[in-house]
């Protein structure tokens, strides 16, 4: 169960990281183009930063949870065989 939860956290975190990176690229092109899209730059950068931060936290939490789960499973297996 723990491995599925950590994989889900890492998967959703990776999707949010990718989504944030796409918004950063779009904001870069909107800044270059000017015109009407410049008015949306503050909102785009806020969503991009939020998505990147939340995605990184979720991905990191999933990674750490998988590391903790793997170590506890190996140590429990070692105790039963010894």
Backbone bond lengths (Angstrom), bond angles and torsions (degrees), N, CA, C in turn:
res aa  C-N    CA-C-N  psi(-1)  N-CA   C-N-CA  omega(-1)  CA-C   N-CA-C  phi
1 X - - - 1.443 - - 1.520 111.14 -
2 X 1.321 115.46 -40.36 1.450 119.01 -178.58 1.519 111.15 -65.72
3 X 1.326 117.87 -36.35 1.461 120.15 -179.43 1.526 111.10 -67.96
4 X 1.335 116.81 -36.32 1.463 119.19 176.99 1.515 112.05 -67.26
5 X 1.317 116.55 -39.45 1.468 120.94 178.79 1.523 110.77 -66.44
6 X 1.333 116.63 -43.19 1.465 119.10 179.69 1.529 110.87 -67.87
7 X 1.333 116.91 -35.95 1.469 119.29 177.03 1.523 110.63 -66.84
8 X 1.325 116.73 -37.99 1.462 120.15 176.71 1.521 111.88 -64.36
9 X 1.334 116.49 -43.20 1.467 119.99 177.56 1.524 111.03 -61.57
10 X 1.327 116.15 -43.62 1.459 119.20 -179.84 1.521 111.54 -67.54
11 X 1.331 117.11 -37.36 1.460 120.30 179.40 1.519 112.58 -66.67
12 X 1.325 116.27 -47.36 1.465 119.80 179.14 1.525 110.48 -67.22
13 X 1.331 116.58 -38.19 1.463 119.52 176.62 1.518 112.19 -62.99
14 X 1.320 117.01 -39.97 1.464 120.27 177.61 1.518 112.52 -65.89
15 X 1.328 115.88 -37.37 1.467 119.47 177.34 1.526 109.97 -65.26
16 X 1.327 117.10 -43.47 1.466 119.76 179.20 1.521 111.69 -66.15
17 X 1.332 117.62 -37.27 1.460 120.20 175.73 1.530 111.20 -62.40
18 X 1.317 116.61 -43.21 1.467 120.30 178.45 1.526 111.44 -65.25
19 X 1.327 115.83 -41.27 1.461 120.51 178.02 1.526 110.55 -61.64
20 X 1.325 117.08 -42.56 1.465 121.11 178.06 1.520 111.98 -64.17
21 X 1.335 116.76 -39.16 1.464 119.78 178.88 1.525 111.39 -65.80
22 X 1.322 117.27 -38.49 1.470 120.39 177.67 1.522 110.17 -64.76
23 X 1.330 117.23 -40.29 1.466 119.70 179.25 1.521 110.97 -66.44
24 X 1.334 117.35 -35.74 1.468 120.04 176.75 1.524 110.27 -62.36
25 X 1.326 117.20 -42.85 1.478 120.60 178.70 1.529 110.11 -64.51
26 X 1.342 116.72 -43.14 1.468 119.10 178.31 1.526 111.85 -63.71
27 X 1.322 117.20 -38.48 1.468 120.33 178.07 1.525 110.77 -66.05
28 X 1.330 116.39 -36.68 1.463 119.81 177.34 1.529 110.85 -62.06
29 X 1.340 116.16 -45.85 1.459 118.97 179.31 1.526 111.61 -69.52
30 X 1.313 118.16 -31.96 1.464 120.45 177.68 1.525 110.66 -68.17
31 X 1.313 115.96 -34.66 1.465 119.56 178.05 1.522 110.59 -68.45
32 X 1.323 116.82 -37.00 1.460 120.93 179.92 1.529 111.73 -71.10
33 X 1.328 116.09 -37.45 1.460 120.11 -174.34 1.520 112.28 -75.48
34 X 1.322 116.98 -36.28 1.459 119.69 -177.58 1.516 110.48 75.60
35 X 1.311 117.33 -153.07 1.464 121.15 177.91 1.517 112.48 72.21
36 X 1.323 115.39 -144.35 1.463 120.91 -175.68 1.521 113.10 -71.66
37 X 1.319 117.10 -24.39 1.459 118.75 -175.94 1.526 112.86 -74.09
38 X 1.323 118.16 -17.35 1.472 120.48 178.70 1.520 111.24 -64.93
39 X 1.315 117.36 -25.75 1.461 119.84 179.72 1.525 111.91 -70.41
40 X 1.311 117.31 -20.72 1.458 121.42 -178.35 1.525 112.90 -94.70
41 X 1.331 117.94 0.21 1.459 120.52 -177.06 1.529 113.79 -60.86
42 X 1.332 120.50 -43.59 1.472 117.89 179.15 1.531 112.90 -61.00
43 X 1.304 117.11 -40.49 1.463 120.04 178.45 1.522 110.63 -67.76
44 X 1.320 117.67 -39.65 1.467 120.71 -179.60 1.522 111.02 -65.61
45 X 1.323 117.56 -42.60 1.459 119.44 -179.27 1.527 111.29 -69.87
46 X 1.337 117.29 -33.93 1.462 119.77 177.53 1.524 110.66 -65.60
47 X 1.318 117.25 -45.61 1.473 120.66 179.21 1.526 110.38 -66.17
48 X 1.323 117.54 -39.50 1.466 120.41 179.88 1.525 110.85 -64.43
49 X 1.329 117.02 -45.66 1.455 120.05 -179.46 1.530 111.20 -65.83
50 X 1.312 116.74 -42.62 1.460 119.86 178.10 1.516 112.29 -62.73
51 X 1.310 116.14 -42.16 1.464 120.38 179.66 1.528 111.28 -65.88
52 X 1.323 116.62 -40.93 1.460 119.88 178.94 1.525 111.70 -65.49
53 X 1.334 116.85 -42.46 1.465 120.15 -178.35 1.525 111.08 -68.12
54 X 1.326 117.02 -48.33 1.469 120.09 -179.43 1.529 110.45 -64.37
55 X 1.329 117.25 -40.53 1.457 120.55 178.24 1.514 112.30 -63.68
56 X 1.327 117.20 -41.37 1.464 120.43 179.10 1.529 111.24 -66.87
57 X 1.324 116.94 -39.67 1.470 120.20 178.38 1.524 110.65 -65.09
58 X 1.333 116.97 -44.50 1.468 119.98 -179.87 1.522 111.29 -66.14
59 X 1.321 117.26 -42.31 1.461 120.69 178.93 1.527 110.40 -63.73
60 X 1.329 116.20 -44.42 1.467 120.13 178.62 1.518 112.15 -63.90
61 X 1.335 117.11 -40.62 1.466 120.19 178.50 1.523 110.83 -64.50
62 X 1.317 117.59 -41.10 1.461 120.73 177.21 1.512 112.08 -64.89
63 X 1.327 116.67 -40.02 1.457 120.45 178.85 1.522 110.65 -64.57
64 X 1.332 116.20 -47.14 1.462 119.37 -179.61 1.522 111.75 -65.96
65 X 1.324 116.74 -37.64 1.463 119.53 178.11 1.522 111.37 -65.07
66 X 1.320 117.04 -36.79 1.463 119.04 177.74 1.524 111.19 -69.27
67 X 1.334 116.93 -34.18 1.465 119.79 177.86 1.521 110.97 -68.20
68 X 1.329 116.58 -42.45 1.463 120.57 179.45 1.518 109.55 -66.38
69 X 1.321 118.00 -42.29 1.450 121.16 179.76 1.515 112.76 -64.74
70 X 1.316 116.22 -38.19 1.463 119.65 -179.62 1.520 110.38 -67.78
71 X 1.316 117.64 -42.27 1.461 119.91 -179.30 1.521 111.57 -66.78
72 X 1.336 117.42 -39.87 1.459 118.80 -179.05 1.529 110.91 -70.77
73 X 1.330 118.24 -34.00 1.458 120.70 177.74 1.523 111.23 -68.35
74 X 1.326 117.68 -39.81 1.449 120.35 179.94 1.517 110.79 -68.48
75 X 1.324 117.59 -40.17 1.454 119.07 -179.09 1.528 110.51 -69.87
76 X 1.350 118.72 -34.00 1.455 120.94 176.74 1.514 110.54 -68.56
77 X 1.312 117.81 -35.83 1.459 121.29 177.53 1.518 111.71 -69.28
78 X 1.318 115.76 -35.95 1.467 119.13 178.74 1.529 111.10 -67.53
79 X 1.320 117.76 -35.80 1.463 121.04 -179.71 1.528 111.14 -68.30
80 X 1.323 117.19 -36.08 1.464 119.62 -177.02 1.527 112.09 -75.32
81 X 1.333 117.77 -27.75 1.454 120.11 -179.18 1.513 112.41 -86.88
82 X 1.337 117.51 -19.72 1.474 120.04 -176.55 1.504 112.83 -81.48
